[in-house]
Amino acid sequence: MARISDETRRNNERAIRQVMEQLLAGDVPPGGKCDIKTLATQAGVARTGFYPKKNRDGSPRPGPYQHLAEEFERRLAALREAGAMTDPRAAQVERLKSQVAGLKDRLAERQEQLAELGEFKQRALSQIAAQQMEIQRLREALAAPSNLRALPRAQRGSAPYGSCS
């Protein structure tokens, strides 16, 4: 693997720091996130440079930009702890999660209302059926020969004695 010159490394570090500032300020490119992958892509460096390597003998050695990745993660964690959302997608996800929770609550309330209205409808229909049966029973009792007699109907325009007009 070819080694990069000190000048190229300095230029790459400068580009990484510039992109880091942009990402931490919330200027995330479309389709990107506030993460190492986007940092590497926007800076034009290989993402593998942000992670530790192994020497031929198996001993670990830091990646050329690992210190910048650690700084980026540290600053990003500090911003998140402070409550600042640097990633608009993360903010959108949080907003949508709260919207979904609100909609679930509204749906539960509506379902409860529908259940109550269903019970009310059932009671109302039962009462109407009972009243209809009582009306039919009374009509049958009136039609059958018995000591019941129908009252004369009031004439239109005249109220019975003692009633309010």
Disulfide bonds with the S-S distance in Angstrom:
none
